[in-house]
């Protein structure tokens, strides 16, 4: 393993702790995954020899958890199947890339993953949806890794706001106005409810979001005022 590395400074309360290693082989990355298996508070991102190990901030985890609860509400109210992948490590040796999403789910492919205890992307579909919260500017381009792993949709929250990123046939993500998984809803719908965190506890935010979803579905219209699919 190469000895070039960087470590961020600051406490866990005010800044993420980040370690970046260079010249890391795939086997070394695999061993690091095993070493951190019992430490779920850390995220490992690997991209062709560079390994970043990061401990997220509270605001990062809180946002990811709330978005995760929104996904559960949406699938429940729409009657869709759901298989949670949470922060499972998704990796492909052939591509020399791997990461753990902040959250992930199979929705369209949930029946294929029912009862599975391990994920092998050589034969299993990637998750249909992942959540990526980047409030601390990851050193590696995680979106390019999602693209290589062929995750079709990523909900991304960063300093610029909240967006639905959809994988195009050219292998790149593009911002979309509607979620392919939940076409009746827009980023603005979720952003408005994320903002409620400033005045309400998490359960109350989720209750209000569920009421909003039910109202939207009962009208049978999309945000643009046209009939929803």
N, C-alpha and C positions, 0 to 999 in steps of 0.2 A: 504494500500500500504506500502511495506517495506520502511525503511528509509535509506538503504544503497545505495549510489549513488556516481558517479564520474563525474567531469566536466573537460573537457580539458581546457588548458589555451592558450592564444594567441588571436590575432585579427582575424576578419573574413577574412582579406586580406591575411594573411600568414598561418593560420591554421584553420581547421574546428572546429566549436564549437559543442561539443558532451556532451550529458547528458545520463547517463546509470542508470536506475532504476531497482531494484530487488523486487521480491514479488508482481508483478503487476497482478491483476486478469484480466480475459478477459473483464469483464464489465468496469473496469478502463481503459483498453486499448481502448475500444470502445469510452468511453467518451473523452479520449485524442485525438482520431481521429477527433471527432466532434470539439474539441477545436482548433485543428490545421487546420481545413478545409479551412479556409481563409488565411492560411499562407503557400503557396505552396513552399516556399524556404526551408522547413524542410522535412526530411525523417524520418518516424517512422518504426522501425523494431521490431517485437515482436516474441519471441521464448519461449514458455512455462514459462511465468512468468517474463522474462527479457525484458525490453523495452529500446531501444536506440533511442534517438532523436538527429538528426544531421543536421547541416546546411552545405551543400557542398561548396567546394571552386569553384572559377571561372573556373579553368582548368578542374575540374570535369564536370561542366555543359556544358562547351564548347565542350568537347570531346563527351559527350552523345548527344548533339544536332547535331553535325556533323555526327555521326554514324546514327542518326535518318534520316537525309537527304539522306544518302547513301541508306538506306532501301527504302525510297520513290522512288529514282531514279531506283533502281533495280526492284521494282514492276511495275513501269511505263514502263520501257523498255522491261520487260518480259511479259507485259500484264496480270499481276496477280492482283486479288482483294486485297484490303487492308482495314482494319478497325483498326484505331489507338486506343490503350488503354492508351498511354502516361504513366503518373505516377499514374494511378489508384491504389487504395489500393486493393490488392488481399489477402484474408484471409479465413481461415477455422476454425471455433470455435472448431470443433471436434478434429482438430490437434493442436489447441492452437498455431497457427503460422500466421503471416501476414507481408506483406512488400509492399513498393511501388518501382517498378522498375524505373530505370532512363528513360527507354522508353519501350514500349511494343506494340505488334501488333498481330492481328489475320490475317493470310494470307490464309492458307488452310481452316480455319474455319470462314473466313470473312463473307460468306453468312449467317451463323447462327447468327451472331452478328449484322447484318444490322438492323438499326432502334432501337436497344436496348439503353435504357437510364440508366440502372443499370446492374451491373454484380453480379451474384450469382453463385459461383463456385460449389454449390451443384447441379446445373442443367446446367450451362453454361460451355463450354470448357475453359481451361486456355488459355492465349495467346500462339500463336505458336512460338513467338520469343520475347525475352526480351534482353535489353542491361543493363549490369552491369559494371559500372565504379568504380573501387576501388583504388583510388590514395591515400587514407588516412587510409587504413586498418580498416575496420569496426570491431567493437568489437564482433559482432555476426557472425555466419557462415551463411551468406545469401544464399550461394549456396545450403546448405542443406534445406533451406526453399523453394527455387525454386523447389527442387526435390520433397519435400513433396506435393507441390501444383501441381506437374506434368507438369511443363512448359518444353516442349520437347527440346527447344534450347535456349541457353543463349550465347550472344556475350559478352565476358569478357575482359576488359582492366584493367590491374593492373601493378604493378612495373616490372613484369616479361615479359610483352608484351601483345599482343592481340591474343585471341584464340576463336575458336568456340567450345563451350561445349555442348555436346549432351547427353540427358538423355537415359541411357541404361535400359534394362529390369530389371536389378538388383536394380534399383532405385538410381544409382549413375551417376554422370556426367563423361564423358571422352572426352578428347580433340580429335577433328577430323580435317582432312585436308581440308574438304569441308563442306559447309553449306547445311544441308538438305533442307532448304527453297530456296536456290539459289545454286544448285550443280555445276554450272559453275565457281564458284568463291572460292578463298581461303583466309585465314587470311592475307597472304602476300599482296594480291591485295588491301585490305582495309588499311593495315598498311602503304603501300607506299603512299597512298593518304592522310591518316591522317598526314603524315610527311610534306605534302605540306603546312600545316598551318604556318610553320615557315617563308614562303616567300610569301604567297598569302592570300587574304581575303577569307572569307568562301564561297562567291558566286563563286569565281574563282576556288576554290578547287572542288566545286560541278560540275562546268562546265567541268573541266578536268576529273572528275570521270565519268560523263555521256558519254563523248567522248570515254573513255576507255571501258566502258560497251558496247557501241554500236560496237566498233571495235572487242571486244571479241565475241560478239554474231554474228557478220557478218562473222567471220571466221568459226563458227560452231565447234570450237575445245575447249577442256578443257585445263586448265593450263598444264597438262601433255602431251598435244599434241594429245590426243585421241578424238574421236568424242564425243561431249557433249550430254547428254541425252535430 
